[in-house]
Amino acid sequence: MQLYTINTGYFKLDGGAMFGVVPKSIWNKLNPADENNMCSWALRCLLIEDGNRLILVDNGMGNKQDQKFFGHYYLHGEETLEKSLAKYGFTKNDITDVILTHLHFDHCGGSIERVNDQLVPAFKKAIYWSNERHWEWSTKPNEREKASFLKENILPIQESGQLQLIQTPTSNLAETGMLGETRFSENISLRFVNGHTDMMMLPQLAYKERTVVYMADLLPSIGHIPLPYVMGYDMFPLTTLLEKKSFLQEAFSNNYVLFFEHDAMNECCSLKQTEKGIRQDAIFNLAEL
């Protein structure tokens, strides 16, 4: 198995929303804001070459939205999904599977593209993977979260016939909120967490004698490792806190590699125990493993 970092650009979100109850005097040192209180965040995806499968985890924001939409989120940078794939000799038509951690627009917007005013799958030969509960949650969204679930990113996947829904685990560790895992392939399992949104999936990979976990929005960046640093976007922040506490202890104890989707400056890290709790240790790029 071989892993590749796929950068699809950067976007901006309000720093206060990204760090929740943490004061700006603290979080601004971690990710300095511009004059509008906006911080830059990565749209970093993961490409997995696993036997005869080429698996893409998430796919960024895409480019089919209108000018008003991008005026809110300031998509910027020179990197795109296509350029990043081409760097490793691949195209979108080579992708066999797309694992969608969840269906917020900054994670699945590249799934669908607009061609001759028609919404069609961007990965024509791929199976798109979500799960039963999250699909139900995203297609019948609550009022608070519905702005993140854009029907043009989601419904055409099902209409194309390329959608597969993973059965969700029923076991639940009540003291942590952490659900069970589902085996996706020999080297890949999917962890389920509920704090950010219902049934978000975190791919966990056995790679070069290490365990790599794609953090999605459980830990968007290194700056979110301290337990109280929970996004204002999370549906169930206390659940997120419990999930983080459980996961970070497991990850530290087993020397996991954390791969960050949204950290604009840091791609991966390991963990260490400190007087203040578990914090990042070595910071490195995936290619350095």
C-alpha positions, 0 to 999 in steps of 0.5 A: 500500500502507498499513501499520497497527500492530495492538496486541493487548495485552502479556504477561510473560516471564522477563527472564533467558530473554529475554536469555539469557547477558546478566546481569540487571545489564545487561538490567534497565536495558533492560526493568526486571523486576517482583518476580518477574523478569518483564518486559512485552513487546508483542504487536504485529502488522502489518496490510497493505492491499495492493490488494484484499488485507488481510494480517495478520502474526501475531495475538498470543496470543488469549484461548481458553486457560484461567486457568492458562495466562494465570497464567503469561504475565500477559496485560494491557493494554486493547488487543485485536486487535478494538479495533486493527482497529476503529481503522482501520475493519476487522473480522476478517472483512475479513482476506484473508490471515494470514502466520504468522511462526512457530507459537509461541503468542504469534504465532499464538494468535489464529488460532483461537477457541473458539465453542460449545466448537468450535475454529474459524478467527478469520479466516473469509475468510482464507488462513493462510500458513505454510511446509512445513518450519516446519509439519512442525517445529511439528506434530512438535515436539522436547521443548524447544520443544513447550510453545510449539507448542500443537496447539489453535492449529495443527491447526484451521487445517489442518482448516479447509481455509484453510491454504496452505504456502509452498515453502521455499527450498533455497539457504543461505548457509553463512557466515551461516545466512541462507536465501533469500527468497520473493516473496509479492506485488509489494511483500512478500517473506518472508525465512527464518531458522533460529536461533529456530526452524526456518524462521521468516519475516520479512516485508519490505516496500517502503513509501514508498520505504523497506524495512520488515522485521517482525522477529518473534523474530530481534530481539524488541526494540531491546534485542536489537540487540547481537549477544550479546543472544540469547534463551534460547528460541532453538533454535540461538543461534549461528545466531541470532548469525550471522543477526543479524550478517548482517542488521544489516549489510544493514539498516544499509547499506540504511537499513531500518526495523525493526518490533518485535513484542515491544518494549513501548516502541519500535515502529520504529527505523533503525540507525547504526554505532558504536564498539560495533557497529551500534545503533539510531538514530532511534526512531519509530512506523510512522505517522510514516513 
